[in-house]
Amino acid sequence: MNPIEMLWIDVDKHVKQQNPKNIDELYSIVQEAWNSILASRCARLIESMPRRCAAVIKNKGLHTKY
């Protein structure tokens, strides 16, 4: 449910596409991916929080699509 988790998924996808060969490449690729996240992506995730919270409340804390 945490929006930051979605951003880490974005970073993970980017890293897997780049296939780093060593720790230095990994570090650079993660930085590149993190820096490429648009403010609008963050805003959409933040704006989705009321829906996410409502879904959790509706399901009494059980599994939701988030």
Sequence and secondary structure as in RCSB ss.txt:
>XXXX:A:sequence
MNPIEMLWIDVDKHVKQQNPKNIDELYSIVQEAWNSILASRCARLIESMPRRCAAVIKNKGLHTKY
>XXXX:A:secstr
  HHHHHHHHHHHHHHHH  SSHHHHHHHHHHHHHT  HHHHHHHHHTHHHHHHHHHHTTTS    
